[in-house]
Amino acid sequence: MAIPLALAGGLAVLATTRALAADPGNGQGACRRDLEFIPGFLLENDTGAPEHLMRLGGPALDKAMAEARDRIAADPTGAECRSILKSYARAWRLGHIDVSPAPGKTPGDAATLPAEPPARPGLASLRWLSDKTVLVTLPTFDPAEREHLEALLVSQRRRLDRTPNWILDIRDNDGGSDSTYASLLDAIVISPRVEVGAEFLSTPANIANTQGVCRVYQDKSCEAAVAPLVSAMKAARPGDYVRPPGVTEAVSVRRDHRAPREAPRRVGVVIDQACASSCEQFVLSVRQSYNVKLFGRRTAGSLDYSNLRPQVLPSGERLLWYATSRSLRLPHLPVDAAGIPPDVYLPPAAAGADPAAEIVRVRAWLEAP
């Protein structure tokens, strides 16, 4: 079944959601149409929205809607409208939800909010701190990084095999793709690990937007990858959850082929609250190996609801990015509620402090007798 609007309880915005007359020349009207569309659409199609509504409560989201309406009343520019809608969407949850310009559209204030996403941070790198310890810096798991990371590990394989301690710095890593770090897991993990799958919500919008996501990314391999999932979603009733074809169990046990003698003896993974999405999935996977310890602070908490799809908002000027899948870890092992905690807590550095100081502490722990 589709999610009933009665689930909203005291969410007053649903009672006032309505179709506003199209007026392409009125930025305020277009922005307001987009805003009023969001809550009902999320409750019908976003996998996390019903849970977040129950956890946050209708009054909190009513307040966010009222604040957004007040800001729209000031007749915002296109860029300002996008900022307002983004703030409202993130009142539902902080991660895996966004508002962006539609393809070919440019916000009114492009200097402040560019149509293209900001450039990713630098490439993965290796630096030996001593003959016992190597620092592996991983600023992103963007899919474009996969080949670079694989080549880096291959080119330094012999020296890495002789290095007993590895530090993985994934602070400020906002994720990307799980496939990017697959070669790194093979190099580190020395015990079987459990991987948990996800299930997808089948609705007409989710089916259409899953088909359409490939046009946004302009990735030729995308359509072949999503076609089996689209077929499974079409075969389900609206409101039902389906697993991707071939996924029959909630969990699977992975056994890596790399011999233990070739893996590092100790691995310290440095995390913080900016580690999100695929970065958190990496943490969940690598921490299962008994040669790994997590250092730092809890992660962002942006993983339970994912596989974002774009929905064109009524104005045609903007896209709402929302989640179409939920992890099969739920409800037993949620990540979004509080992130993933470290094994060894490192308090936040003072303002202006050198981030490398944390690496020094982790190295001392790894090299201790």
Residue pairs with C-beta under 8 A, 6 or more apart in sequence:
1 237
1 238
1 239
2 44
2 203
2 238
2 239
3 43
3 44
3 50
3 239
5 14
5 40
5 43
7 43
7 50
7 53
8 14
8 39
8 43
8 53
8 58
9 53
9 58
10 57
10 58
10 59
10 62
11 39
11 53
11 58
11 61
11 62
12 58
12 62
12 65
13 36
13 39
13 61
13 62
13 65
14 39
14 40
14 43
16 36
17 36
17 37
17 39
17 40
18 36
19 33
19 314
20 29
20 32
20 33
20 36
20 314
21 29
22 29
22 30
22 33
22 314
23 29
23 30
24 30
27 75
27 76
27 77
27 78
27 81
27 108
28 72
28 73
28 75
28 76
30 81
30 314
30 315
30 317
31 72
31 76
31 81
31 84
31 85
31 315
32 69
32 72
33 313
33 314
33 315
34 81
34 85
34 313
34 314
34 315
34 317
34 318
34 320
35 65
35 68
35 69
35 72
35 84
35 85
35 88
37 313
37 314
37 320
38 85
38 88
38 89
38 313
38 320
39 61
39 65
41 205
41 311
41 320
41 322
42 49
42 92
42 322
43 49
43 50
43 53
44 203
44 205
45 201
45 203
45 205
45 206
45 311
45 322
45 324
46 92
46 97
46 305
46 322
46 323
46 324
47 200
47 201
47 305
47 323
47 324
47 325
47 326
48 92
48 93
48 96
48 304
48 305
48 323
48 326
48 336
49 92
49 322
52 92
52 93
53 61
53 92
56 91
56 92
60 91
61 91
61 92
64 87
64 88
64 91
65 88
67 88
68 84
68 85
68 87
68 88
71 80
71 84
72 81
72 84
76 83
76 84
77 107
77 108
77 109
78 101
78 105
78 106
78 107
78 108
78 109
78 317
79 107
79 108
79 109
79 110
79 112
79 113
80 108
80 109
81 318
82 99
82 100
82 101
82 107
82 113
82 318
83 113
85 99
85 313
85 318
85 320
86 98
86 99
89 97
89 98
89 99
89 320
90 97
93 302
93 305
93 336
94 300
94 301
94 302
95 276
95 277
95 300
95 301
95 302
95 303
95 336
96 277
96 302
96 303
96 305
96 306
96 308
96 323
97 308
97 321
97 322
97 323
98 308
98 320
98 321
99 313
99 318
99 319
99 320
99 321
100 117
100 310
100 318
100 319
100 321
101 107
101 115
101 317
101 318
101 319
102 312
102 316
102 317
102 318
102 319
103 215
103 216
105 115
105 316
105 317
105 318
106 115
107 113
107 114
107 115
120 139
120 140
120 142
120 144
120 145
121 139
121 140
121 172
122 139
123 139
123 145
123 148
124 136
124 137
124 138
124 139
124 145
124 148
124 149
124 152
125 136
125 137
125 152
126 134
126 135
126 136
126 137
126 152
126 156
126 160
127 134
127 135
127 137
128 134
128 135
128 159
128 163
129 135
129 167
129 359
129 363
130 363
130 367
131 163
132 163
132 164
132 165
132 366
132 367
133 163
133 164
133 165
133 166
133 167
133 363
133 366
133 367
134 159
134 160
134 163
134 165
134 166
134 167
135 167
135 169
135 359
136 166
136 167
136 168
136 169
136 184
137 169
138 149
138 168
138 169
138 170
138 173
138 181
138 184
139 172
139 173
140 173
140 174
140 175
140 176
141 173
141 175
141 176
141 177
141 178
141 180
141 181
141 278
141 279
141 282
142 176
142 177
142 180
143 176
143 177
143 179
143 180
145 176
145 180
146 177
146 179
146 180
146 182
146 183
149 180
149 181
149 183
149 184
150 183
153 160
153 183
153 184
153 187
160 166
160 187
160 264
161 262
163 264
164 264
164 265
164 266
165 264
165 265
165 266
165 267
165 268
165 363
165 366
165 367
166 188
166 264
166 266
166 267
166 268
167 267
167 268
167 269
167 270
167 359
167 362
167 363
167 366
168 184
168 267
168 268
168 269
168 270
168 286
169 270
169 359
170 269
170 270
170 271
170 275
170 279
170 282
170 283
171 270
171 271
171 272
171 274
171 275
171 296
171 355
172 272
172 274
172 275
173 274
173 275
173 276
173 279
174 274
174 275
174 276
174 277
174 279
174 300
175 276
175 277
175 278
175 279
175 280
175 281
175 302
176 277
176 278
177 278
178 278
178 281
178 282
180 278
181 278
181 282
184 282
185 256
185 282
185 285
185 286
186 256
186 257
186 258
187 258
187 263
187 264
188 263
188 264
188 267
188 286
188 289
188 291
188 292
189 256
189 258
189 263
189 285
189 286
189 288
189 289
189 292
190 256
190 258
190 260
190 263
190 289
190 290
190 291
191 288
191 289
191 290
192 253
192 254
192 255
193 253
193 254
193 256
193 285
193 288
193 289
194 251
194 252
194 253
194 254
194 288
195 251
195 252
195 253
195 254
195 285
196 250
196 251
196 284
196 327
196 328
196 329
196 333
197 243
197 244
197 247
197 249
197 250
197 251
197 252
197 327
197 328
198 243
198 244
198 306
198 307
198 325
198 326
198 327
198 328
199 241
199 242
199 243
199 325
199 326
199 328
200 206
200 210
200 229
200 232
200 233
200 241
200 242
200 243
200 244
200 307
200 324
200 325
201 239
201 240
201 241
201 324
201 325
201 326
202 232
202 233
202 234
202 236
202 237
202 238
202 239
202 240
202 241
202 242
203 238
203 239
204 238
205 311
206 233
206 309
206 324
207 230
207 233
207 234
209 309
209 310
209 311
209 324
210 226
210 229
210 230
210 233
210 309
210 324
211 226
211 230
212 309
212 310
213 222
213 226
213 309
213 310
214 222
214 223
214 226
216 310
216 319
228 244
228 245
228 246
229 242
229 244
229 245
231 245
232 242
232 243
232 244
232 245
233 242
235 242
236 242
241 326
250 328
251 328
263 291
264 291
265 291
266 291
266 293
266 366
267 286
267 289
267 291
267 292
267 293
268 292
268 293
268 295
268 362
268 363
268 365
268 366
269 283
269 286
269 287
269 292
269 293
269 294
269 295
270 295
270 296
270 346
270 358
270 359
270 362
271 279
271 283
271 294
271 295
271 296
271 297
271 298
271 299
271 340
271 342
272 296
272 297
272 299
273 297
273 298
273 299
273 300
273 339
274 300
275 283
275 299
275 300
276 299
276 300
276 301
276 302
276 303
277 300
277 302
277 303
277 306
279 299
279 300
280 299
280 300
280 301
280 302
280 303
280 335
280 339
280 340
281 303
283 294
283 299
283 340
284 303
284 335
284 340
286 292
287 294
287 340
287 343
293 343
293 344
293 365
294 340
294 341
294 342
294 343
294 344
295 342
295 343
295 344
295 346
295 358
295 361
295 362
295 365
296 342
296 344
296 345
296 346
296 358
297 342
297 345
297 346
297 347
297 348
298 338
298 339
298 340
298 341
298 342
299 335
299 339
299 340
300 339
301 335
301 336
301 337
301 338
301 339
301 340
302 335
302 336
303 327
303 335
303 336
304 326
304 327
304 329
304 330
304 334
304 335
304 336
305 323
305 325
305 326
305 327
305 336
306 323
306 325
306 327
307 323
307 324
307 325
308 321
308 322
308 323
308 324
309 321
309 322
309 324
310 319
310 320
310 321
311 319
311 320
311 321
311 322
312 318
312 319
313 319
313 320
327 335
329 335
344 365
346 358
346 361
349 355
349 357
349 358
